[in-house]
Amino acid sequence: MSGEVANGRAEAPQARGAAVIFIFVTILLDTLALGVVIPILPKLIESFVNNDTANAARIFGLFGTIWALMQFFCSPILGALSDRFGRRPVVLLSNFGLAADYVVMALAPTLNWLFVGRMISGITSASISTAFAYITDVTVPERRAAVFGKIGVAFGAGFILGPALGGLLGQIDPRLPFWVAAGLSFTNGLYGLLILPESLPAGRRSPFRWRSANPAGALHLLRSNRVLAGLSLSNFFAQLAHVVLPSVFVLYATYRYGWSTGTVGATLALVGVCAMIVQGAAIGPIVKRVGERKALFLGLCCGAAGFFIFGVAPTGQWFWTGIPVMALWGISGAATQALTTQLVAADQQGQLQGATTSVQSVSQLIGPFLFTLTFAWFIGDSAPLKMPGAPFYLAAALLLLALAIAWRATSHRS
């Protein structure tokens, strides 16, 4: 451990290579496992409802809602548990729990069993917040944005490779992707048992209290500091804007540009690759040069500009030009993470990450309805002006709102 910082908290040690690599692999395999089941879960649901596609779509939407609700309620609890018992047991139990859950889903004889499996998946996946708390424990504040950026590469890689792998496996057997996801999570758990050290010493742990572990208590933590409250509100609007892509992109690209499934898939892959490049190579140098605050503003401006290009683009080629611009938005996420971790004590990092994930899950509940209804309205017969790009204009406006809130909240910082 290094010396004490000005506010009395022990400064986190330099990132330990093997442990950080494990956290990277954990998030990669978690997102890969989640991505593997994306292309096959709707089809599996459809098989339980006599191939009634409309009914299957409604049920799939319900599955997504319950997953987000489990994230909302359980992320603060797991974060608080990691502050009390350490990061290692929470991360490892999550890996083994996720593996068991995928086995349940692979064997599910009825739709109800599949629904229970999706609930458990939402609970166990909530431990990603604990993984971020682990990174905070083992990384000095000035390096956190760069390390968070590199961890973000795992999300991009998992969501690029996962659906592709799931689609291939699903052609062999509809339940095979679940078995593969279970194997990935179980293997990662075994790997962690061998090499993952505890990052939170006993002397820096805090007692578990239900009043701080529930979502209301988690929000109280985010309101405990003016800057933290402002950054959290800014992050909420930014996360809400992000939901526009999974909500309407496929519908928008098909409606406006007439893209085939292959072109849509290739475009999504390009989005992922650009995001990975920014997360892995650009965040560290940019933050080092301009600082977290200016990096946050730069990222939000680039995200708003990218969404505006998406909305105004008259052709698919013009749409593609907005992808690298929007990818620079990733700078703001890592910068926000780095700034917020400096505003709470070492024994509250798990609660902070759990609260942040809980807030993000609210955006996942609101966003799909907000953007799909906006898209439907502006392409419908009753719209005063045909404007298929309206959801992207709305997302750009939300990012500018996030920028204004972050600017005001951090105005006292240099």
Protein Blocks (a to p, Z undefined) as FASTA:
>chain_A
ZZddfkopacdddddfklmmmmmmmmmmmmmmmmmmmmmmmmmmmmmnoopaklmmmmmm
mmmmmmmmmmmmmmmmmmmmmmmnojklmmmmmmmmmmmmmmmmmmombfklmmmmmmmm
mmmmmmmmmmmmmmmmmpcfklmmmmmmmmmmmmmmmmmmmmmmmmmmmmmpmklmmmmm
mmmmmmmmmmmmmmmccfbdfklcccddfklmpmklmmmmmmmpfklmmmmmmmmmmmmm
mmmmmmmmmmmmmmmnopafklmmmmmmmmmmmmmmmmmmmmmmmmmmnojklmmmmmmm
mmmmmmmmmmmmmbfklmmmmmmmmmmmmmmmmmmmmmmmmmccfklmmmmmmmmmmmmm
mmmmmmmmmmmmmmmmmmmmklmbdcfklmmmmmmmmmmmmmmmmmmmmmmpZZ
